[in-house]
Amino acid sequence: MALRSTIYKAQLAVADVDRGYYADHALTLARHPSETEERMMVRVLAFALHASEALSFGRGLSSEDEPDLSEYDDTGNLMLWVEVGLPDERWIRKAAARTRRMLRARRIAAGERTSLIRPLADSIATMEIMDEARRQIGEAYAEER
């Protein structure tokens, strides 16, 4: 018998001063049995960084043909493709052909490993805040128990 995905629900309040975007999001995430909790949290972080009313989670690891997060405009055109982790070149080419906002993926394909928009130090600081929040609510990853 195949293992089923675990469903998580989260409330996310986004206050993005740079984009002038302020909204609350009720998120429902399905964590595939082969997906780590860390990867799932990175998907939530990616959602927070790109939050919009039209942004949605993909079907996850069980779907090989769609991104982890995507955003479509009112006409059905794919506007944003977000792939978590280190996508292979095939994924980058596919995303670049289907969406308008592929600057980050193109930079990865060119060999860049850091973001001009969000430096590594900022990402580490965010993860430290998330770790502290998990500690305060008593949540721990399996390998921390």
N, C-alpha and C positions, 0 to 999 in steps of 0.2 A: 504494500500500500504506500502510495506517495505521500510525503509530508506536505502539509498545507502551509500557506503563508500565515504569518502572524500579523494581525491588524493592530496598528497603533493609532491613537488619536492625539493631536496636539493643538494647542492654541498658540498662535504666533502673532505678536503685535509688532508691526514694522513701522519704524520712524526713520525714513531715509531722507535726511536733510538735503543731500546732494541732488537727489532727483525730485524732491518735493512730494514724495509719496508717503502717505500715512494711512495704514489700514490694519485691521485685524483679520486674521485668516484662521479658519477652523480646518486643520489638515487631517486627512486620513491617509495613512501610509500602510502599504502591505510590504512586510519584510519577507522575502523569499527565504526558504530554509538554508540556502547556500550563501546568503548575504550576511555579512557581519554587522553587528550593531554600530560599529564605527562608520561603515559605509553608509548605513541608513542615516546616521546623524550628519554626514557630509551632504547627503541629499537635502536634508532639512536646511542646513547652512546655505547651500546653493539656492534653495528656494528663497531664503531670507535676503540674499544678496541681489536677486533678480526679481523680487516680488512684484506682482501686478495682478489685477483682477483676472486676466486671461491666462496666467501661468498655471500649468497643471503638471502633475506627476505622470510619468509614463507607466507602462505595465511592469517595468522593472526587469530583473535578470531573466525572467521567463520569456521576454520578448526580445528577439534579436534585431528587430527592424524598426525600433523607435528609441528616442532619447530618454534619458532619465527625467528630464524636465523639458517641456515645450510650451511655446506660446504661439497662437494663431491669431491673425487679424480677423476682422468681421467678414472678409471675403473668403476665408479658409486658407490663406497663404501662411505658410510657416514663417514666423518672424524670428524665433529664437530656438536654438537647439542647444541643450546643456547636457553634456556627457560627464559623469562623475568618474574620477580615476584617471588613468592614463590611457586614452583611447588609441587604438591602432590607426594607421594611416587610412585604411579602408573606411572607417567610421568618419574620419575627418573629411575625406573626399565626398562621402555621401551627404554629410551635413552641409558642407559648403555648397553643394549643388542644389540643396533644397531650402536654404534659409538665407536671409539677408544679414543677420548678425553673426558672422562667423570669424570675426577678427581674432578672438582668443584662440580658436582652434587653428587658424592659419599660423599664428605665432608659434604654437606648439609644434606644428608640422615643420616650421623653419628651424626648430631646434631650441627655441627659447624655453626656459623652465621657470621663469618668475614673471609675475604680473606687474605692469607699471601702475595699474589701478589699485591693486591690493598686494603690497609687499608681503613676503613670507613672515616677517616679524609681526605684522598685523594679524595674519592667519593664526599664528602661534598664540598670540594674546587672546584671540577669540576662543580658541580651543581651551586655553587655561580657564577662561571665564565659564565655558560650558562644563569643564571638569569640576569646577567649584560648585556650580549649580547642581550638578549630579550628586556631588558629595553632600550638599545641604539637604537634598530631598531623600538621601539614602539609596540612590541608584548606583549600581556598579556593573561594569562589564563582567562577563563570565570569568575572564582570566584574572580579574582583580579580586575575586571572591576566594 
